[in-house]
Structure formats: structure tokens, C-alpha cells
Amino acid sequence: MSSSPPRTRISSMARLSVAATAAGVVAAALVLPAVGGSGAALVASAEALNLRPLELAEPPLAQKTIVYDAEGNQIAQFYAQDRKVVPLERIAAVMRTAIVAIEDDRFYQHGAIDVEGTARALVKNLTSGGISQGGSSITQQYVKQVLLNAADTDKGKNAALDASYARKLKELRHAMAVERKYTKDEILEKYLNIAYFGAGANGVEAAARRFFGVSAARLNLAQAATLAGAVQDPNATAPDRGAEARELLLRRRNVVLDRMAQLGRITRAQAEAAKAGKLGYKGVKQSNGCQESRYPYFCEYVRHELLSDPAFGRTRRLREQAFSQGGLRVRTTLDPTAQQAAEAAIGERVFAADRALAAEALVEPGTGQIKAMAASRPFGGSARRNEISYNAVADKQHGGLTGFQPGSTFKTFTLITALKQGMKIDDGITAGAGYTAPGYAAFTNCAGQNVGDPSWTVTNDEGSPGFKTLASGTWGSVNTFFMALQERVGLCATVQTAQSLGIKRADGARLREVETFTLGVNESDPVTVAGAYAAIAARGTYCPPMAITAVTGPDGRSATYRPRCERVLDPRIADATAHILSGVFTRGTMRGVGGISRPAAGKTGTTDGYASAWFAGFTPDLAGAVSVGDPRGSQRHKLTGITIGGRYYGAVQGASLPGPIWKDTMMSALRGVAPARFTPVDPARFGGCAQDCAPAGDPVPDR
């Protein structure tokens, strides 16, 4: 038997098809030869014979997620499909007219199935020996797009596009259910939001913006005709693919205009005027991801926050899907003024081309809200442009790496521990030129293990030995004093104080509970350190750093995020700590830099051998931490004999670079904010620092 029926039989069968279509539409399929099979085979199956409406599962459309700053300005967007769903009233009437004219001009007259269109398609298919004409209504096209978008495998996508009558019949049954469920306008709205227009644009709103730089509501006749023409074969006419594709799209636009005029939807003069114009494709770039965000490091922090939150899905895969397809609106804590202040302060002193990398985080005391995250290098993957592909301001959990050793900024935790144990501001210890542990049991970690090493001696780079109080020892950042102080208050107690203030290693490993803990040997990140110092500013209330305040889904429902704060210090201890640290600006390592014309407190940090340099400080309103180090490896590439920001440094110390960055940031970020004062220290409990805590002429090393 021949693989295709005789020509005379095709003709008669086609006539029968038209007649049957007029009588009952799909019944004609029962006598149609199966495409690609024997001429005697008939398309008939239990499923194909069931012509009742078949409910269509309609998963939510993939939409872009938008991230906003605290003032409601968009700072980033993410999408697997560039789409923004809009209601029909926000789509230009001429766009609706154009798509109906070219795709289904009887859309508002026929039901689920266009009898005339289907009949024409069946005749054409039979005479061509295959499926060469779809004859699909807009409703059927919507069904096909839903099935295609819902498929997450190649097999599923192929099934949605299967060129068979059985698939066509199932599609028609779905269309019957859709027509019964929605009005015509609702179906048209759904179709225009799901259709692919080419050039990466899904839905008419994204297409209007990408093709012409306007919203769907502002499309003119020529633009609407262009988009209406694109849906037939969006890959072939994708204007971003070159001149040939743009020429094809221009021809399709003109076909649409001619069809609109033929149907009387526009005048012939309007059609000719529109056809006389150029294509007008602009190819407006649509950013996607943190790399294209103006604030990439903060953006990365937000992205990792969402991807680790089980509220957005049980698995990371589900959370990634929700983030890139869920159409979320994410409101964040970022303050544009503070962010600009941090970026300007860093950019003034550290260049993107420098070997050293500066990073800064600003955190609000009492809430933990991250107000700014900035770094001296651009975020990206190009080593040639000196970009970095990780979050230089945050820990590994939020896209960072290992961070840098924070140096003497950790001495603050030993100071707090001493105050907790009853020491007063003027209490002190005689510090030697070097410190050697008196025995292996001098320091005990929280597991009860001895970690003291009497074979190693800690020294001071600068300064003279002698009696140091809590105040003067802190102002001078005397290494030997803090080693002796940590021995007195206990290593474990110091570690526990740091942990209560949110301190952890940037790489996620356990803190190294070693005798030099107080000297800042645990690699950290600016967000973590700024959060710890913010707790002191908040009088002992620690609030884990937070970047997100609200997330709204495409259904309009919102989840609000509030600070999760906990009192970890007696407020009077925090007040005494702030009192001592405020002296760092007037009598300590920052006295050469000076203050910020309002109450402020802080601590410099310089690691052994100048591997990295830090400054962490706060006012009652804002806390910040600045780190500087070489991302190639701070221990191998020290900050000595180095040019940064066009200035030569013999050695970079906490007060020589991070301190000035912090100062400039704070002065700019808090401009216009009324100065707030720290709560006075309780003299009955902590005494008061004598007028001359440090002997006259006592050198204060810049550590």
C-alpha cells in the first residue's frame, strides 16, 4: 500500500473534512488520514474522541524579580525570562487590535474553535501531506504557550510542539475549558503576557521596552504592528540577530498593517504612513543579575539571603526558581546616601587598579539594617579589568571568601570582657616590651584545652612598656597589655563575648580559640565586624545584620522582615566601652586623623607584618567597618612599600588608610542628621578615667 493516499481520495476527504467541520468541527478528524502514516490509518483514540473540555493547569508565568533600596529605587533585577505581566488596560488598544487582526481576526466572534480557520487549515494540511498550517485561534495559541512554558524537560517541550492531530485535539479540549473559564479580554490579556516576541522578550511589556524603549501602554501603530508580526516566528525575526532578521521583521510588520487595513481596523492611508517608517528597533539593554547592578555587593548579599531562606522553597533549586522566575518585589535596607558616602570615601583613597582592596559596610545600631556595602574594585569576572567575582564586603554565606584578619579591632572584645568581670576604667596591668605565656595552661579554650605557648613571644611594634589602664591600653592598642588582660579575664570568656556580638569567621569555620585571639587572627568581613560594633552603639543590643525588609509576591501578598535583636550586654558595660573607645580619636591611634565633629568611638586594627588594616567605629546612629588587604593573599602580599590611590605607603596601618575612609564616610553619610550623644558612663561602677590616663609623652603606636 502506498505511503500516501491517492490524490483523488485526498480531494474527497478534504471536502468531507470541511463539511464535517461546519457540522461538528473536530469530528472531521475522525476520518482524516494520519500524517506520516499509512493512507488507511485513521486518527482515532479514546482520548481524541473525548471532546469534552479538559481543564488546563496554568502555572504562574515566569516573571522578573526586582530589588529596591530603602527609598523604593530599583537597584537590580533577576530573570530566567524577561517578562512583566501587565493588565489589558495597560496595553495600548492598537496593540490589541494588531494582534487580533493578524493572529485571529474572528477572535471575538467564535468560540473555543474557529470553524472557518480550522477548516482552512485542515484542507491545507491534507493537500500538502502534512501539517503546514495551524489555523489556531488565540485561545489555542495561549494553550500551546502554557504547555510549552510548563514543560521543564526537552521531552515535555517536544510534546507541547508535537505535530500530530492527537495533540491538536487535546489542545482544542484545553481551549474549550479556557473559553468557558475566562472572558475574551481575559484570554487576550493572558496571551499577550505569555507570548514570546524574540530578542529575549517574553510578554508584550518586556517586548515593548526591549524593542522600542516604551511601555506596552505607549506603543504606536507601527510598533504594535511590529510586535504583532513578531509572534509568528520570533526566532527568525529576532531583530538582535542581524540585518536579515530585521528585514524579515519589517516585512512582517507591513503584512500586519496591510491586514489591519483590509479588515477596516485602520485606514489604508494610516497603513501606508506606518509602512513608510523605519523599523525603529532600539534593543534597550535589560540588566540581569548583580553584576549589572549599581550596587553589586549589596545585591549579592540580598541574593544569598533569599537563596538560603527556606521560606522561599525547601531546596536551593526551588529557591533559585522562585528568585529568578517568581516575580518578587524585594524591598531592602540600602540607604542611597550612605552608599554614596562609602563609595566616594573608598574611591578617593583606593583605586580599582590597585593591588590592595578596600571594603566597607555600614550597619544601623538597634536594627542591624545594612545601610551600605562598598568595595574599591568592580564586581564581575574580568581579571583584565581588575574585577572580582566574590562579595568582598561579606562572609562566605553571602558570596564572600575568607575575608582578612581584623587585627586589633578584636581587642575590644577583651576590653568588654574585663568590664563585665568588674574591672574599672582606671584598672590596669603593667605591660612589658614582650609577652610570653607563663605556661601551657595560661590560656584555656572553651573545650577546656590548654592553648598557651610559652615558646612564642608577642611584642609591640611601637610604644614603651609600663602600667596601662583599660583606657590607655586601648588607646595605644598595646599588644602585650591585651595579651596579659586576656590571660586575666580568660580566653574562653573573651571568645564568648565576641560570639555574643555576632563574631564568626568569614569562611564559616569555627573560630580559632588561640592565645592570640585578642590580636584578631580570625579572618572576618566588614559586615560582621560592623554588626558587632553596632551592638555597642545600641547599648548592648545585638541585631544580626539584615538586608531585606519586605518581599512581595506577584499576588500582592507581602512578607515583612523585622530585626531579630537580643540584649547581650549590660547597657552600662556598653556605655563604658563606648566611653573608652571614644578616646581613640582624641588620645589614641586616631588622634592624627581626628574626629567627625560629633560623638564617635572606634578601634584601629593592623595585623602582624601589615598583612591587613582595619578600622571599626560607631556613633549612636551608625556603625561601620573598613578593611584593606590584598585579595591575592594577605599573608603573602603585605601592605608594605605599596602605592594605593596614587599615594605611597611604607606600611599601611589602621589609622593611615581605613581610618580616614571611615571618617569621610561617616561625615558624609550623617550630614544633616542631628548629632546624638552616648549615654554617660556610670562612675559608681566603672570609675572615671583620670585627666591624664597615659603619662605625658607616652608614645601611642598607630596600630
N, C-alpha and C positions, 0 to 999 in steps of 0.2 A: 504494500500500500504506500502511496506517495506520502512524503512527509508533510506536504501542504495540500489543501483541498483544491479541486479544480476551480478555475476562475468563475465558471457559471454558477457553481454552488456558492461561492463567496458572495456573489451579487444577490442571489436569492436570500441567503442567510442575512445579509445586511439589511435588505428590505424588511425581512421578518423582525430584525432587531429594532428598527425604527418604529414599526407598528407596535411591537410589544412594549417598547419604552413609553410610547404615548399612553398605552393602556395600563401599564403597571411598573414601568421603569426597570427595576432590577430583574424582573422575571425574564427579561431578554437574555440575561447572562446564562440562563439555563440551557440555551441552545447555541451558544457561541462556541466555536472551536477553541480549544485551549491553545494559547500561544506557545509555540515551541514544541508542541507535541503532535500526536497523530491527528489526522483530519477527522477521524471518527470519534475522538475523545471529546467528552463534554465536561464543562466546568460545573460540577455538581458535587457538593459535600454537605454534610449535616450542618456545618457552620454557615456555609454560603446560603443555604436555603432558609436560614433563620433571619427574617428581615425585620425582626423587632429591634427597637432602639437598644444600643449597647452602651452602657454608661462609660464615660471616658474619664480615666484618672488624670487629673491636671495638677502635677506637682508645681510648686511655686517657681516662677521664672527666675533664672539666674540674674541677679542684679548686682551693681557695683556697691561696695561698702565705702562710705565716706567718713573721713575722720576730721573733726573740727577742733579748734582751740577753745579756750575758755570763753572767748568772746563770740564764738559762732562762726569764725572764718574757716573755710576749708583748708586743710593742710596736707591732705593725702587722700588717695582713693585706691581701691583694690578691686580687681575684677577678673574672673575667668572669661566672662562675656561682657563686653561693653554695652550695657543696657540700663536705661532708666525708664521704668514704667510710668506712663502718664495717662490721665483720664482722657476720654474722647474730646471733651470740651477744650483741652489744651493741645489739640491737634488741629491745624488750620483746616477750614472747611474745604479749601481747594485740594488739600492732600487727600481727604476722604473721597472727594469726587473723582480725583485722578485714579486712585487705586481701584475703585469700584468700576470705573469705565473700562480699564484695561484688563482687569482680572475677572470680573464677574458683573457685567453691566445690568443683569437682571436680579442682582443680589436681593434687592428689597421686594421683588415680586414673587420669586419662587420659594419653595420650602427647603427642606434639607437637601434635596436633589434637584438640580436644574435639568428638567426633562429634555429641553432642546439641546442644551450643551452636552449632556451625556450622550444623547442620540448621535449628535455630530461626531463626537469622539469615538464612539463605538464603530460607526461606519468607517471613519478614517483608519482606525486600528485594524479592522478586518481587511480593508483593501490594501493595507501596507504589509500585512502579515505579521504585525507586532503591535506593541503599544507605542504609538508615535504621538498621540495627542491625549492630554489628560482630561480635558473637559471638566476639571474640578471647580467646584464652587469655592468661594472664600471660606465657607464653613469647612469644607473638606480639606482645604489647604491648611486651615488652622489645626484641624485634627492631625494631619500629617506632621506639622511642626511640633505639636505636643508630643507625639510618639517619638519623633526624632530627638527632641531635647531630653526626653525622659530616659532614653537609652544610654547606658554608661559603658557599653562594650561595642566593638565593631560588629559583632553578630547582631546585636539589638538594632544598631543603626541600619544595617543592611536589610533587616526585616522590615523596618519602617519605610524603606525605599523600594521594597520588593516589587518588581514589575509583573504582578500577577492579578488576575481577576479576583481571586480569593481575597487578596489583601485589599483590593478596591472595594469589595463588598463589605468587608469588615469596617473599612474606613467610612463607608456610607452609613452603616449602622451607628457608628460613633457620631456621625454628623447629625443623624436623626435625634439622638439624645441631646446633643449640644443645642440644636434648634429648639427643642422642647424646653430646655433649661434656661436659655438666655434670649433676650431680645436681639433684633438685628444689630442695633447700635452697640450692644454689649459684645457681640461676636466680632464686629468690625474693630472695636477697641482692642480686644484680645489679639486679633490677628496682627494689627499694626504694631503691637508691642512685642510680639514673638518673632515676626518675620526678620530674616537676615537680608541686609541690603548690600553687603560687600564691604571691603576695606576695614573689616573688623567691627562693623557697626551692627548691633543687634537691636531691633526695635526702631521705630521712626524717630524718637527723640535723640538717641545716640547718632543715628544716621544724619539727621538734620545738622547736628552740631559738628560732626566729623566732616561731612561733605561741604557744608556751607557756613559753618560758624554761627548758626542761628538756632533758636529753639523750634520745635515742631509747630508751635503756635504761630510762628512768624514766617513760615515758608510761603514763597510766592508761587505763581503758576508754573514758571519754568522749573523751579526747584522741586516742586511737588511732582511734576511730570517725570523729572529725572529719577526721583526715588521710586515712583510707581513703576517705572520701566526697569529698575534695577532688580526687583524681586524675582523676575522670571529666571534669570541665570546670573546670580550675584557674583559668582566667581569669575565668569567670563568678562563681565562688565565692571569689575572692581577697579575704580579709577586710580588706585595706588599701584596698579601693576604695570602702568606704562601707557604710551600714546595709543597703541592699538586698542587696549581695553577702553580707554576714554572715548575713542571714536565709536566703538560699539555702543557705549552708553549714550552718547549723543544721538545716535540713530534710534535707539530705543526711546529716548525722550521724545523725539519727533513723532514716533509711532503713537505714543500715548497722546500727544497733543492732537494729532490727526483723528484719533479715535474719539477723543472728547468733543471735537468739533463735529464729527459725523453723528454723534449721539445728541448733539444740541446742548451739551453741557457748557460749552464755551462757543464764542463766535469764530468763524473762520479767520477774521482779522486778528483776534486775540491769539489764535494758534500760530498764525504766521509771524506775528510780532515776537512771540516767545521763541519760535524756532530760529529767528534771526540772531538771537543772542548766543554767546559762548556757553560752554558747559558750566563754567563758574566753580569748578571743584577747588576747594581750598586745602583739604587734607589737614584739618586742625588737629594737632597732636593732642592725644589724651594721655595724661600721665597715669602710670600704673605701678604702684609699689613705693616703698620707702626711698629707693634710690632716686626717684624723681620728685620726692617731697622737698619742700624748702627746709624742713626741719627733720632730716633723716634719722638722727639718733633718737630723738623723742619718738618719732614714728615707729622705729624698731622696738622701742620699749613697749609701746602700746600693742604692736602686733604680737609680740611674745606673751604679753599679759593675756590677750584673748585666746591665743593658741594653747595656753596652759590652763585655762579656766574650764572645768567640767560643765559649767552652766551652758556652754556653747556646743556640747557634744561629748559623748562618753569616750571617744577616741580622738587622737590627734587628727586623723583623716577626716572625721566628721566636723571637727572644729575648723580645719582648713577650708572645708567645703562651705561652712557657714560664713566664714570670713570673706572668701573670695566670690561667693555666689548669693549670699543671704540678704543683700540689700540693707545692711545695717547702717545706722547713723550713730557714730561714736563721738560723744562729747568728752573732751579731755580737760586736763588741768593746766595746760600750757598757757602761760601769760606772754603775749607778744612783746610787751615792753621789757620784761625780764629777759626773754630770749634774745632780743636785740641787744640788750646791755651785755649779756655774756658773750655773744658773738663778736661784738665790737671790741670788748676788752681783750679777748683772745687774739683777734685779728690784728690788733695794734702791736702786739708783742711777739707773736709766734706766727710764722708764715707757713703756708701749706707745703712749700718745698723744703722746709727744714727737716732735719733728721729727727729732732725732738718732736713729740706730740703732746699738746696741751689739751686737757679736757676739764669741763666744769659742769656741775649740777647745782641747781638751786631748789631748796625744799622749804615749804612753809611750816613753821612751828605750829603745833597744835592740830594740824590736819594731815601732815605728811604729803600734801599735794606737791608734786614735782612741777615747778614753775618754769624751768628751763633746763635744757641739756645741749651743750655745745662742745665742739672739738675743732682743732686747728686744721684738720685735713678733711677734704670732701669724702663723702661716703660713696663707694662704688667698687668696681672690680678692676680698675685700670692702674697697674703699677706705674705705668708711664706718666700718668697724671698725679702720681703720689696719693692715690685714693686708698682707703682702707675698706675692707668688706665686712667689718665687725663693728659692734657698738662700743666705741672707745670710752663711753661715759658710764656704762652699766656692767653688771655681772654676767656670767655665762648664761644664767637662766633667762636673761633678757637680751641675748645676742652678743654679749661681750666675750672676752677671752679670760686672761688671768689677772689683768689689772697690774698695778705697781705696788711695791711696798710703801706704806704710808708714813713710815718713819716716826718722827716724834709726835705726830698728831695722836698716836696711841697713848702717849704719856698722860693724856687727860683722863683715861680710864683708871690709871693707877692713882692719880690725884683724887678722883671721885671716891675710890675705894678707901683711901686714907681718911677722907672726910666722913664717910659712912661709919668708919670704925672709931670715930671720936676725936681724931686729930684736929687741931685748930690751925687757923691760917698762919700763925707765927710759930707753930711747932716745926721742928726740923731735924736734920741729920747732918753730921759732918761728912762731907763727901771728899774722897781722896782723888788724886790725879788718875788713879786707875781703880777699877773694881774687879775683884776676883772672888768668886763664890767661896765661902769659908768651908764648904764641904759638899759632897754629893747630895746631901739632904737639905741643902739651903733652899731649894725650890721643889715643890711637890705639885704635880698636875692634878686635875680633877679626878683622875683614876687612882690617885694615891701613889703614883710612881715618882721616884726622885729623878729630877732632870738637871740639877745643878752641876756645873762642870768647873771644878777648881783649877783646871789646866788652861783655862782661857780667861784673858783679862779684857774688860771693857774700858776704853779710855775716852777722854774728852778731846775733841779736836781743838777746842779753844777754851779759855777760861781758866780760873785758878781754883784749886781745892779749897775747902773750908766749910764752915757751917752754912747750910742753906735751909731756908724755911720752905713750906709748901708754896708760898708765893714766889720767893726769889728763885727757888729751884726751878719752878715752872717758867718764870720769865726768862731765865737764862737757858732753859732747856738742857740742864746739866745731866749728861748720861749717867755718870757714876752716882749722882744723887737719886735718880729714879730707879736704878738697879737696887740700891740699898733700901729705897722706900718700898719697892715691890717685894723685896725679901721680908720686910717687916709686916706688910699687910697680907702677903700670901699671893702666890701666883694664881692659884685656882680662884681666889676671891676676885682678883683683877680680871681674869678671863670671864667670870660670871657677870661682872659689871659690864664689860664690853658686850657680851651677848644680850644682856637685858636691853641694851640700847640698839639692838639690831645688827651688831657687827658680825660679819661672816666673811669667809674667803670668797673672792670673786670667782674662783674656779669651781665653787661648790663643794670642795673638800672640807674636812674637819679643820678647825683652827689648830695651828701648831702651838701647843702649850709648852713652850720652851722658855728658858730663863730670860731670853731677850724679847719676850712678848711685848714688854712695855716700850721697846725701841721700835716697834712697828715692823716686824718681819713677815707678817701675814699679808700677802698681796690682796689689795682691796680696790674698790671702784668708787668714783666720786659720789654716785647716788647713795650708796650705803653709808659712807662717811658723813655726807651732808645730813642724812636722816638721823644719824646718831647725835650730831651736834645740834640739830633742830630740837631734839628731846631736852637738851639742857636749856635751850632758849624757852621752851614751853614749860619750864619749871618742873622737869622730871616726867613729863608725859610723852611716851614714845608712840609715834604713829607710823606704822610701816609705810614707806614711800608708795604713793598711788598716782596713777596717771589717767585713770578713767573715772568720770563722774556719772555717766549715763550711757546706756545703749538702747536704741530704739529700733525695733524690727520693722519690716515693710508693712506689717499690720497695724502699726501705730502704737503698739504696746511697748512700754519702756521699763527697763530695769535700772534702778538708781544705786550707785555705789557710794557708800559713806565711809569716812575714816574709821579705822579699827584701832582705836587708841587705848593705851594702858598706862596707868601710873606705875613707873618703875623706880623712881627716885623720890625721896622726901623732897618736897619743894624747897626747903631751906638748904638742903645739900646742893641742889641745882643752883640756887641763888649764890651760895658761897663759891661754887665752881665758876659761875659767870663773873663774879667779882674778881677772882684771881686772874682768869683769862683776859679780862678787860685790860689788865696791866701789861699784857704783852705788847699793846700798842704804844704805851707811854714809857714803860721801863724795861721792856723785854726785846725780843728779837725783831719785832716790827717797829721799833721806835724810829728807825731811819726812814721807814715808809710813811708812818703817820696814820692817823685815824681817818674816819669818814664823816666827821662833823656830826656825829650822833653816837649814842651809846652802842658799843660793839665789843665783842670778845672773840678770841680765836687762838689758834696754835699753829706755828710753823712746823714743818716736817722735812727733814733731809736725811736720807738713808746713808748707811755706811759706804764710803767711797763715792758718794754723789751719784748713786745709781738712779735715784729719782728724787723729786722735790714736790712738796705739798704745802697747801695752806687750807685750813678748815676754820670757819668762823661763823658768827651769827650776830644778829640784832634780835630784839624781841619779835620782829616782823618777818625775818627771812634768814635762812641759813644757807651756806654754800661751801663747796669743797672743790679745790683745783688741784689737779695732778699734772706733772710733767715728767716724761720719760721717753726712752727710745723704744718704739714698738718692735724693733728687730731683736730686742733682748736687753733689758736694762742693766743686767749684771755684766754683760759683755761689752756694752756700749754705754759707757758712763757719761755723765753730763759735765765733762771737764774739757777745757780747751775747745770750746764749741761756740759756733756762731748761731744765734737764734734771733729771728726777727731783725736781722741786719746788725745785731749787736754782739760783740764778742764777750764770752763769759769764761773766766779761768775755771770757775766751778759754779754750778747752779745750785743755789740754796733756797730754802723755803721762802725767805724774805726777799730774795733777789728777783724772782720771776712769778711764782704762783701767788705770793702775797700782793704784789701790785695788780695782778689780774683780778684778784678777788676784790681789792679796794675799788678799782674802776667800775667793776660790775655792780657792786653794791651802791655806789654813789649814783649811778645812772638808773638802776632798777628801782631805787627808793626815792627818786626825785619826785617831789610832790606829795610824798607820804609824810605825815607829821611824825617827828621823832618820838619813839617810845622809850621809856627808861626801864632798866632792870629793877627788880624788887631788891631793896637794900638787904645786905647780909645781916643775919641775926647775930649781933655782937655777944649776946649772952651765951650762945652755944659755940660760936666759932672765933670769938675774939675779933680783933681788927688788926690789919697789917699796920705796923708802926710806920711813921712817916718815911723812915729810911730802912726798908727791909733788907736792902742789899748795901753793904759797906760802900762808901763813896769811892768811886774809881774802880769798883769791881767790874771787870770786863764781862760783857754779855755776849756770848758767842751767837752768831747768826745761824742757828740750827732750826 
